[in-house]
Amino acid sequence: MSTESPIEVAVQRLRNGNVVAMPTETVYGLAGDAMNPLAIRRIYALKGRPAGHPVIVHLGTNESPSDWGEINQTAQSLIDAFWPGPLTLIVRKHPHVPNEVTGGLDTVGIRMPAHPTAQALLNAFGSGLAAPSANRFGRISPTTAAHVSSEFGSDLMVLDGGPSTVGVESTIVDTTSAKPAILRSGGITRQSIIDQIGTLGTSQTVAPGTLKSHYAPLTSLLISAQPDIDRERLESEGLQVAIFRAPPINEHARTLYSELRRLDALNVDVLIAEPASDDGLGEAINDRLNRASHKFSTD
């Protein structure tokens, strides 16, 4: 009987170029050695992710972000304020960073997750792990180990770190522009970023999770500020409907994906989701709902 811990088993698999699923405070990720192009290709194949789409490199607390890219004053200020935590920084990459990680771009996304299991794995492995969300491309992100196993089965090793405590992906900030820009809203609010570094600009840099259709259930999703009225209308058309009501904002973020998965499993015709309030994490929640509902709104 093996006496190796789950972390030790996972590290060995990663060293062999394989993929494991790890928890973070945002969502669970499919982790592979960020310096091994073959491991990155295996992640892409598992997810069904389009080639040329960048992935985020996750770092342990024992690793220096400057090993991966150029850390300017803006990036350092954000690191000091929010790492470890749900913040990804886009920086100019160093030449040794594989193109498979960056999608061929001259930038790389890096973050230092706060989850203790993720940090135990990263520090035991001793180098960065590419770890996009552990779900099929474009589908609902996973926030529990069971979500991951339901998508990939028992062949994929999953480190169970309990439910994700933030529940939406990291905020992505491009620090390479003249003015830093938020590319994806997430677990660190826009106002928190502004309070730390001042006025924000815009950027066209490609970032994960920014396709028009993303995070989507199989069931059509409609966003509505008047869900009961829309339910009555849709049911009068002979459709089966379920409503996803908006709870308090932090709970909404934490349970967003698990609730979408639960409602998706009801096999109704349409899910109706109440939008979040605009403050705090509401921007990130509504961003995910809008992308999840894109197919419904364009049919």
MIROKE-469526 format. One record per residue: residue in one letter; x, y, z of N, C-alpha, C in turn. Coordinates in steps of 0.1 Angstrom, whole numbers, padded with zeros to 4 digits. Atoms other than C-alpha are relative to their C-alpha. Layout:
! residues N
R  rest    n.x    n.y    n.z   ca.x   ca.y   ca.z    c.x    c.y    c.z
R     A      X      Y      Z      X      Y      Z      X      Y      Z
...
//
This chain:
! residues 299
R  rest    n.x    n.y    n.z   ca.x   ca.y   ca.z    c.x    c.y    c.z
R     M   0008  -0012   0000   0000   0000   0000   0009   0012   0000
R     S  -0008  -0012   0001   0014   0034  -0010  -0002   0009   0012
R     T   0001  -0009  -0011   0023   0058   0018   0002   0014  -0005
R     E  -0001  -0014   0005   0026   0088  -0005  -0013   0008   0002
R     S   0011  -0009  -0002   0004   0117   0002  -0006   0004  -0014
R     P   0005  -0004   0013  -0020   0130  -0025   0008   0011  -0007
R     I  -0009  -0010   0006   0003   0160  -0030   0012  -0006  -0007
R     E  -0012   0007   0006   0033   0137  -0036  -0004  -0007  -0013
R     V   0005   0007   0012   0013   0116  -0061  -0002   0010  -0011
R     A   0003  -0010   0010   0001   0147  -0079   0013   0006  -0006
R     V  -0012  -0005   0005   0036   0161  -0081   0007  -0009  -0010
R     Q  -0007   0010   0009   0050   0129  -0096  -0007   0000  -0014
R     R   0007   0000   0012   0022   0129  -0122   0003   0013  -0009
R     L  -0004  -0012   0007   0030   0165  -0131   0014   0000  -0005
R     R  -0014   0001   0005   0067   0158  -0134   0001  -0009  -0012
R     N   0000   0010   0012   0058   0130  -0159  -0008   0007  -0012
R     G   0007  -0007   0011   0039   0156  -0180  -0015  -0002  -0001
R     N   0015   0002  -0001   0004   0146  -0169  -0007   0012   0006
R     V   0009  -0011  -0005  -0025   0167  -0158  -0007  -0005   0012
R     V   0008   0003  -0012  -0042   0168  -0124  -0009   0012   0002
R     A   0009  -0011  -0003  -0071   0189  -0112   0003   0005   0015
R     M  -0003  -0006  -0013  -0064   0213  -0083  -0010   0011   0004
R     P   0009  -0010  -0004  -0086   0235  -0062   0007   0014   0001
R     T  -0004  -0013  -0003  -0082   0273  -0060  -0012   0007   0007
R     E   0011  -0007  -0006  -0102   0299  -0042  -0010   0005  -0010
R     T   0009  -0005   0011  -0118   0309  -0075  -0008  -0012  -0005
R     V   0005   0013   0006  -0125   0276  -0094   0010  -0010   0000
R     Y  -0010   0010   0002  -0109   0243  -0098   0007   0001  -0014
R     G  -0007  -0001   0013  -0082   0241  -0125   0006  -0013  -0004
R     L  -0008   0011   0005  -0066   0216  -0148   0014   0004  -0001
R     A  -0014  -0004  -0002  -0030   0218  -0138   0010  -0008  -0008
R     G  -0011   0006   0006   0000   0210  -0159   0013   0008   0001
R     D  -0013  -0007  -0001   0037   0219  -0159   0001   0011  -0011
R     A   0000  -0011   0009   0038   0254  -0175   0012   0001  -0009
R     M  -0012   0000   0009   0073   0247  -0189   0001  -0012  -0009
R     N   0000   0012   0008   0063   0215  -0206  -0011   0001  -0011
R     P   0010  -0002   0011   0046   0221  -0240  -0009  -0012  -0001
R     L   0009   0012   0002   0033   0185  -0241  -0011   0000   0011
R     A   0010  -0001  -0011   0016   0190  -0207  -0011   0010  -0004
R     I   0009  -0010   0004   0000   0221  -0220  -0010  -0005  -0011
R     R   0008   0006   0010  -0012   0203  -0251  -0010  -0009   0005
R     R   0010   0009  -0006  -0028   0177  -0229  -0011   0007   0007
R     I   0011  -0008  -0006  -0047   0203  -0210  -0010   0005  -0011
R     Y   0009  -0005   0011  -0060   0218  -0243  -0008  -0012  -0005
R     A   0007   0011   0005  -0070   0183  -0255  -0011  -0004   0010
R     L   0011   0004  -0009  -0089   0175  -0223  -0011   0010   0000
R     K   0011  -0010  -0001  -0108   0208  -0223  -0007   0001  -0014
R     G   0005  -0003   0013  -0113   0208  -0261   0001   0015  -0003
R     R  -0003  -0014   0001  -0098   0243  -0259   0006   0004  -0014
R     P  -0006  -0004   0013  -0090   0261  -0292   0015   0003   0002
R     A  -0014  -0003   0000  -0053   0263  -0300   0002   0015  -0001
R     G  -0002  -0015   0000  -0038   0298  -0295  -0007   0008   0010
R     H   0007  -0008  -0011  -0059   0307  -0265   0009  -0001   0013
R     P  -0009   0000  -0011  -0036   0317  -0236  -0005  -0006   0013
R     V   0003   0005  -0013  -0036   0300  -0202   0007   0007   0011
R     I  -0006  -0007  -0011  -0028   0314  -0168   0010  -0009   0008
R     V  -0010   0008  -0008   0004   0303  -0149  -0002   0003   0014
R     H   0002  -0001  -0015  -0002   0297  -0112   0014  -0002   0007
R     L  -0013   0000  -0007   0028   0304  -0089  -0002  -0003   0015
R     G  -0001   0002  -0015   0037   0292  -0054   0006   0012   0007
R     T  -0005  -0012  -0007   0046   0316  -0027   0015   0000   0001
R     N  -0014   0000   0000   0082   0304  -0029   0006   0004  -0014
R     E  -0005  -0003   0014   0085   0314  -0066  -0001   0015  -0003
R     S   0000  -0015   0004   0093   0349  -0080  -0007   0002  -0013
R     P   0007  -0003   0013   0069   0363  -0106   0010   0005  -0010
R     S  -0009  -0005   0009   0099   0379  -0122   0008  -0011  -0008
R     D  -0005   0012   0007   0110   0344  -0133  -0007  -0002  -0013
R     W   0008   0003   0011   0082   0345  -0158  -0002   0012  -0009
R     G   0002  -0012   0008   0079   0381  -0170   0006   0013   0007
R     E  -0005  -0013  -0005   0088   0418  -0165  -0010   0006   0010
R     I   0009  -0005  -0010   0073   0431  -0133   0003   0015   0002
R     N  -0002  -0014  -0001   0069   0468  -0136  -0006   0006   0013
R     Q   0005  -0006  -0013   0058   0493  -0109  -0015  -0003   0003
R     T   0014   0002  -0001   0021   0488  -0116  -0002  -0015   0005
R     A   0002   0014  -0004   0024   0450  -0114   0004  -0003   0014
R     Q  -0005   0002  -0014   0044   0451  -0082  -0009   0006   0010
R     S   0010  -0006  -0009   0019   0474  -0066  -0012  -0009   0002
R     L   0011   0009  -0001  -0009   0450  -0074   0004  -0013   0007
R     I  -0005   0012  -0007   0012   0420  -0062   0000   0002   0015
R     D  -0001  -0003  -0014   0019   0437  -0029  -0014   0001   0007
R     A   0013  -0002  -0006  -0018   0445  -0024  -0009  -0013   0000
R     F   0010   0011   0002  -0036   0413  -0036   0005  -0014  -0002
R     W  -0005   0014   0001  -0013   0383  -0038   0004  -0005   0014
R     P   0008   0009   0008  -0019   0356  -0029  -0015   0003   0000
R     G   0014  -0003   0002  -0054   0360  -0042  -0005  -0001  -0014
R     P   0006   0002   0013  -0078   0361  -0071   0003   0011  -0010
R     L  -0005  -0010   0009  -0058   0384  -0093   0010  -0005  -0010
R     T  -0009   0004   0010  -0041   0376  -0126   0006   0013  -0007
R     L  -0007  -0011   0007  -0015   0400  -0141   0005  -0004  -0013
R     I  -0006   0002   0013  -0006   0402  -0177   0013   0008  -0001
R     V  -0013  -0007   0001   0031   0410  -0181   0007  -0004  -0012
R     R  -0008   0004   0011   0057   0409  -0208   0008  -0013   0003
R     K  -0006   0013  -0004   0069   0373  -0209   0015   0000  -0003
R     H  -0014   0003   0003   0105   0361  -0208   0001  -0010  -0011
R     P  -0001   0008   0012   0118   0343  -0239  -0002  -0015   0003
R     H   0000   0014  -0003   0119   0309  -0221  -0014  -0005   0002
R     V   0014   0005  -0002   0081   0308  -0215  -0006  -0006  -0013
R     P   0004   0006   0013   0066   0284  -0240  -0012   0007  -0006
R     N   0011  -0006   0007   0043   0297  -0267  -0013  -0007   0003
R     E   0012   0007  -0003   0018   0270  -0258  -0008   0006   0012
R     V   0006  -0007  -0012   0012   0289  -0225  -0006   0013  -0004
R     T   0004  -0014   0003   0009   0323  -0241  -0009   0002  -0012
R     G   0008  -0001   0013  -0010   0315  -0273   0008   0007  -0010
R     G  -0009  -0006   0010   0020   0328  -0292   0001   0015   0003
R     L  -0002  -0014  -0003   0017   0363  -0276   0013   0003   0007
R     D  -0013  -0004  -0007   0046   0382  -0261  -0003   0004   0015
R     T   0004  -0002  -0014   0027   0384  -0228  -0004  -0013   0006
R     V   0004   0012  -0007   0019   0359  -0201  -0008   0004   0012
R     G   0008  -0003  -0012  -0008   0358  -0174   0005  -0008   0012
R     I  -0005   0006  -0012   0005   0350  -0139  -0009   0003   0012
R     R   0007  -0002  -0013  -0013   0346  -0105   0005  -0009   0011
R     M  -0004   0008  -0012  -0006   0333  -0070  -0012  -0003   0008
R     P   0013   0003  -0007  -0037   0315  -0057   0002   0000   0015
R     A  -0001   0000  -0015  -0045   0318  -0020  -0004  -0014   0006
R     H   0005   0012  -0006  -0059   0283  -0016   0011  -0009   0006
R     P  -0011   0007  -0006  -0038   0262   0008   0004  -0013  -0007
R     T  -0004   0012   0007  -0040   0230  -0012   0007   0003  -0013
R     A  -0007  -0004   0012  -0030   0248  -0044   0014   0004   0003
R     Q  -0013  -0004  -0004  -0001   0264  -0026   0009  -0012   0004
R     A  -0008   0012  -0004   0010   0230  -0011   0005  -0007  -0013
R     L  -0004   0006   0012   0010   0216  -0046   0010   0008  -0008
R     L  -0009  -0008   0007   0027   0245  -0062   0014   0001   0006
R     N  -0013   0000  -0007   0055   0247  -0036   0007  -0013   0000
R     A  -0006   0013   0001   0060   0210  -0037   0006  -0003  -0014
R     F  -0005   0002   0014   0063   0210  -0075   0012   0009  -0003
R     G  -0011  -0009   0001   0086   0240  -0074   0001   0008  -0012
R     S   0000  -0008   0012   0076   0257  -0106  -0015   0003  -0003
R     G   0013  -0004   0004   0046   0273  -0123  -0008  -0011  -0006
R     L   0010   0010   0007   0015   0253  -0133  -0010   0008  -0008
R     A   0011  -0005   0008  -0008   0263  -0161  -0012  -0007   0005
R     A   0012   0006  -0006  -0043   0258  -0148  -0013   0007  -0004
R     P   0013  -0005   0004  -0073   0268  -0168  -0011  -0007   0008
R     S   0011   0007  -0007  -0107   0259  -0153  -0002  -0014  -0005
R     A   0001   0014   0002  -0113   0222  -0150  -0014  -0004  -0005
R     N   0013   0003   0007  -0143   0219  -0174   0002   0000  -0015
R     R   0000  -0001   0015  -0150   0214  -0211  -0001   0014  -0004
R     F  -0001  -0014   0004  -0143   0245  -0230  -0014   0006  -0003
R     G   0013  -0008   0001  -0171   0271  -0228  -0011  -0004   0009
R     R   0010   0004  -0009  -0190   0252  -0202   0001   0006   0014
R     I   0000  -0006  -0014  -0198   0260  -0165   0012  -0004   0007
R     S  -0012   0003  -0007  -0167   0263  -0144  -0003  -0008   0013
R     P   0002   0009  -0011  -0163   0238  -0115   0005   0007   0013
R     T  -0004  -0005  -0013  -0162   0249  -0078   0001  -0011   0010
R     T  -0002   0012  -0010  -0161   0214  -0062   0008  -0011  -0008
R     A  -0006   0011   0006  -0141   0183  -0068  -0010  -0009  -0008
R     A   0011   0008   0006  -0174   0165  -0077  -0003   0006  -0014
R     H   0003  -0006   0014  -0180   0190  -0106   0011  -0005  -0010
R     V  -0011   0004   0009  -0146   0181  -0120  -0002  -0015  -0004
R     S   0001   0014   0002  -0151   0144  -0117  -0012  -0003  -0009
R     S   0012   0003   0008  -0186   0146  -0133   0003   0003  -0015
R     E  -0004  -0003   0014  -0169   0161  -0165   0010  -0009  -0005
R     F  -0011   0007   0005  -0138   0140  -0167   0002  -0014   0005
R     G  -0001   0014  -0005  -0144   0108  -0148   0011  -0003   0009
R     S  -0010   0005  -0010  -0122   0088  -0125   0014   0000  -0005
R     D  -0013   0001   0005  -0092   0087  -0148   0009   0013   0004
R     L  -0007  -0012  -0003  -0083   0123  -0139   0001   0002   0016
R     M  -0002  -0002  -0015  -0067   0128  -0104  -0005   0014   0004
R     V   0005  -0013  -0005  -0085   0156  -0085   0004   0001   0015
R     L  -0003  -0003  -0014  -0071   0171  -0053  -0012   0007   0005
R     D   0012  -0005  -0006  -0102   0178  -0032   0003   0010   0011
R     G  -0002  -0011  -0010  -0099   0212  -0014  -0013   0006   0005
R     G   0013  -0005  -0004  -0136   0216  -0007  -0005   0010  -0010
R     P   0006  -0010   0009  -0159   0242  -0023   0009   0013  -0001
R     S  -0007  -0013   0002  -0142   0273  -0038  -0007   0011   0008
R     T   0005  -0010  -0009  -0146   0302  -0014  -0004   0013  -0007
R     V   0004  -0012   0007  -0147   0330  -0040  -0011  -0003  -0011
R     G   0010   0006   0009  -0165   0311  -0068  -0001   0006  -0014
R     V  -0001  -0005   0013  -0158   0333  -0098   0015   0002  -0003
R     E  -0014   0000   0003  -0125   0334  -0117   0007   0013   0004
R     S  -0008  -0011  -0004  -0097   0358  -0110  -0002   0012  -0009
R     T  -0001  -0012   0008  -0097   0394  -0122   0013   0000  -0008
R     I  -0012  -0001   0009  -0073   0399  -0151   0003   0014  -0003
R     V  -0005  -0014   0003  -0053   0432  -0153   0012  -0001  -0009
R     D  -0011  -0001   0009  -0031   0440  -0182   0009   0012   0005
R     T  -0009  -0010  -0005  -0001   0458  -0168   0010   0005  -0010
R     T  -0009  -0003   0010   0017   0462  -0201  -0004   0013  -0008
R     S   0005  -0012   0007  -0004   0491  -0214   0005   0013   0007
R     A  -0004  -0013  -0006   0004   0528  -0209  -0008   0002   0013
R     K   0009   0000  -0012  -0026   0527  -0185  -0005  -0015   0002
R     P   0005   0014  -0002  -0034   0493  -0169  -0014  -0001  -0002
R     A   0013   0002   0004  -0066   0478  -0180  -0005  -0013   0006
R     I   0006   0012  -0004  -0090   0452  -0166  -0005  -0007  -0013
R     L   0004   0008   0011  -0095   0425  -0192  -0011  -0010   0003
R     R   0011   0008  -0005  -0118   0403  -0171  -0003   0003   0014
R     S   0004  -0003  -0014  -0138   0412  -0140   0001  -0014   0008
R     G  -0001   0012  -0007  -0134   0387  -0112   0000   0002   0015
R     G   0000   0000  -0015  -0126   0381  -0075   0005   0012   0007
R     I  -0004  -0013  -0006  -0109   0414  -0069  -0008   0011  -0008
R     T   0010  -0009   0006  -0134   0443  -0076   0008   0011  -0007
R     R  -0005  -0011   0008  -0128   0471  -0101   0005   0012   0010
R     Q  -0003  -0011  -0009  -0129   0497  -0073   0012  -0003   0008
R     S  -0012   0004  -0008  -0102   0478  -0053   0012   0003  -0008
R     I  -0012  -0002   0009  -0079   0479  -0083   0002   0015  -0002
R     I  -0001  -0014   0002  -0086   0516  -0089   0006   0007   0013
R     D  -0005  -0006  -0013  -0080   0524  -0052   0015  -0002   0001
R     Q  -0014   0004  -0002  -0046   0507  -0055   0009   0007  -0010
R     I  -0009  -0005   0011  -0033   0520  -0089  -0005   0012  -0007
R     G   0006  -0011   0007  -0056   0548  -0100  -0007  -0003  -0012
R     T   0009   0001   0012  -0073   0554  -0133   0004  -0011  -0009
R     L  -0003   0011   0009  -0076   0525  -0157  -0002   0004  -0014
R     G   0001  -0002   0014  -0073   0524  -0194  -0007  -0012  -0007
R     T   0006   0011   0008  -0083   0499  -0222   0012  -0007  -0006
R     S  -0010   0008   0006  -0064   0471  -0238  -0007  -0010  -0009
R     Q   0006   0010   0009  -0070   0447  -0267   0007  -0014   0002
R     T  -0007   0012  -0002  -0047   0420  -0253  -0010  -0012   0002
R     V   0008   0012  -0001  -0063   0385  -0256   0001  -0006   0014
R     A  -0001   0006  -0013  -0072   0370  -0222  -0010  -0012   0001
R     P   0009   0011  -0002  -0089   0338  -0210  -0014   0004   0005
R     G   0013  -0002  -0005  -0126   0337  -0204  -0007   0013  -0005
R     T   0006  -0013   0005  -0135   0367  -0226  -0007  -0002  -0013
R     L   0008   0003   0012  -0153   0349  -0255  -0014   0004   0003
R     K   0013  -0004  -0002  -0188   0361  -0261  -0009  -0011   0007
R     S   0007   0011  -0006  -0202   0327  -0252   0010  -0008   0008
R     H  -0009   0007  -0009  -0186   0311  -0222  -0008  -0003   0013
R     Y   0006   0003  -0013  -0195   0296  -0188  -0014  -0005  -0001
R     A   0014   0002   0004  -0227   0282  -0204  -0005  -0013   0005
R     P   0007   0012  -0002  -0251   0256  -0192  -0005  -0006  -0013
R     L   0007   0006   0012  -0267   0232  -0217  -0013   0006  -0003
R     T   0013  -0006   0001  -0300   0248  -0210   0001   0014  -0004
R     S   0000  -0014   0004  -0308   0281  -0226  -0002   0009   0013
R     L   0000  -0008  -0012  -0303   0309  -0201  -0004   0014  -0004
R     L   0005  -0013   0002  -0322   0342  -0200   0002   0008   0012
R     I  -0002  -0009  -0011  -0312   0371  -0178  -0012   0009   0001
R     S   0012  -0008  -0001  -0342   0390  -0164  -0001   0007   0014
R     A   0002  -0007  -0012  -0348   0417  -0138  -0014  -0003   0005
R     Q   0014   0003  -0004  -0385   0405  -0137  -0002  -0015  -0004
R     P   0000   0014   0004  -0381   0367  -0137  -0014  -0006   0001
R     D   0014   0006  -0001  -0417   0359  -0126  -0008   0004  -0012
R     I   0007  -0004   0012  -0431   0379  -0155   0004  -0008  -0012
R     D  -0006   0008   0012  -0408   0362  -0180  -0004  -0015   0002
R     R   0004   0014  -0001  -0416   0328  -0165  -0014  -0002  -0004
R     E   0014   0001   0004  -0453   0334  -0169  -0002   0000  -0015
R     R   0000  -0001   0014  -0447   0344  -0205   0005  -0013  -0007
R     L  -0006   0012   0007  -0425   0314  -0214  -0009  -0012   0003
R     E   0009   0012  -0003  -0448   0289  -0196  -0013   0001  -0008
R     S   0011  -0001   0008  -0477   0303  -0216   0003  -0005  -0014
R     E  -0004   0005   0013  -0457   0293  -0247   0002  -0015   0001
R     G  -0002   0015  -0001  -0455   0257  -0234   0014  -0004   0005
R     L  -0013   0003  -0003  -0420   0259  -0221   0001  -0003   0015
R     Q  -0003   0002  -0014  -0407   0245  -0188   0012   0009   0005
R     V  -0009  -0011  -0004  -0388   0271  -0168   0004  -0002   0015
R     A  -0005   0000  -0013  -0366   0273  -0137   0006   0014   0003
R     I  -0005  -0014  -0003  -0356   0306  -0119   0012  -0001   0009
R     F  -0012  -0002  -0008  -0322   0314  -0105   0000   0014   0006
R     R   0002  -0013  -0006  -0329   0341  -0080   0014   0005   0006
R     A  -0013  -0005  -0005  -0300   0364  -0069   0000   0001   0015
R     P  -0002  -0001  -0015  -0289   0359  -0033   0009   0012   0003
R     P  -0009  -0011  -0003  -0267   0384  -0014   0013  -0002  -0008
R     I  -0011   0000   0010  -0236   0393  -0035   0011  -0010   0002
R     N  -0011   0009  -0002  -0208   0373  -0019  -0005  -0015  -0002
R     E   0006   0014   0002  -0231   0342  -0017  -0003  -0003  -0015
R     H   0003   0002   0014  -0241   0348  -0053   0012  -0004  -0008
R     A  -0013   0004   0007  -0205   0347  -0065   0004  -0014   0004
R     R  -0005   0013  -0005  -0196   0317  -0043  -0008  -0012  -0006
R     T   0008   0011   0004  -0226   0296  -0055  -0005   0001  -0014
R     L   0004  -0002   0014  -0230   0309  -0090   0000  -0012  -0009
R     Y  -0002   0012   0009  -0216   0279  -0109  -0007  -0012   0005
R     S   0007   0012  -0005  -0229   0252  -0085  -0015   0001  -0002
R     E   0014  -0002   0002  -0264   0267  -0088  -0003  -0002  -0015
R     L   0003   0002   0014  -0262   0269  -0126   0001  -0015  -0004
R     R  -0001   0015   0002  -0251   0232  -0126  -0012  -0007   0005
R     R   0012   0007  -0006  -0280   0222  -0103  -0012   0003  -0009
R     L   0012  -0003   0008  -0306   0240  -0124   0001  -0006  -0014
R     D  -0002   0006   0014  -0291   0227  -0157  -0004  -0014   0000
R     A   0003   0014  -0001  -0296   0192  -0144  -0015  -0003   0001
R     L   0015   0002  -0001  -0334   0198  -0141  -0006  -0003  -0013
R     N   0005   0003   0014  -0337   0195  -0179  -0012   0007  -0004
R     V   0011  -0008   0004  -0361   0223  -0182   0004   0007  -0014
R     D  -0003  -0006   0013  -0363   0244  -0214   0008   0013   0001
R     V  -0006  -0013  -0002  -0352   0277  -0201   0003   0003   0015
R     L  -0004  -0005  -0014  -0333   0290  -0170  -0001   0015  -0001
R     I   0000  -0015  -0002  -0341   0326  -0159   0008   0004   0012
R     A  -0009  -0005  -0011  -0314   0343  -0139  -0002   0014   0003
R     E   0000  -0014  -0004  -0318   0374  -0119   0014   0006  -0001
R     P  -0013  -0006   0000  -0289   0398  -0125   0004   0004   0015
R     A  -0005  -0005  -0013  -0267   0408  -0095  -0001   0015   0001
R     S  -0001  -0015  -0001  -0266   0443  -0081   0014   0004  -0006
R     D  -0012  -0004   0008  -0239   0464  -0098   0012   0002   0009
R     D  -0011  -0003  -0009  -0217   0468  -0067   0009  -0012   0002
R     G  -0009   0010  -0005  -0187   0448  -0056   0002  -0011  -0011
R     L  -0001   0011   0009  -0186   0413  -0072  -0011  -0001  -0010
R     G   0010   0000   0009  -0217   0421  -0091   0004   0001  -0015
R     E  -0005  -0001   0014  -0197   0431  -0122   0004  -0013  -0005
R     A  -0005   0013   0004  -0180   0397  -0123  -0012  -0010  -0002
R     I   0012   0009   0001  -0213   0378  -0117  -0008   0003  -0013
R     N   0008  -0004   0012  -0232   0397  -0144   0008  -0003  -0013
R     D  -0008   0004   0011  -0203   0392  -0168  -0001  -0014  -0003
R     R   0001   0014   0003  -0205   0355  -0164  -0014  -0004  -0005
R     L   0014   0003   0004  -0243   0354  -0167  -0002   0005  -0014
R     N   0002  -0005   0014  -0241   0375  -0199   0006  -0009  -0010
R     R  -0007   0009   0009  -0216   0352  -0215  -0007  -0014   0000
R     A   0008   0013  -0001  -0236   0321  -0203  -0013   0001  -0008
R     S   0013  -0001   0007  -0267   0335  -0219   0001   0004  -0014
R     H  -0003  -0006   0014  -0251   0346  -0252  -0008  -0008  -0011
R     K   0007   0008   0011  -0265   0316  -0272  -0015   0003   0000
R     F   0015  -0002  -0001  -0301   0323  -0259  -0003   0013  -0007
R     S   0003  -0013   0005  -0299   0360  -0268   0003   0002  -0015
R     T  -0003  -0001   0015  -0286   0354  -0304  -0008  -0010  -0008
R     D   0008   0010   0007  -0309   0325  -0313  -0011   0007  -0008
//
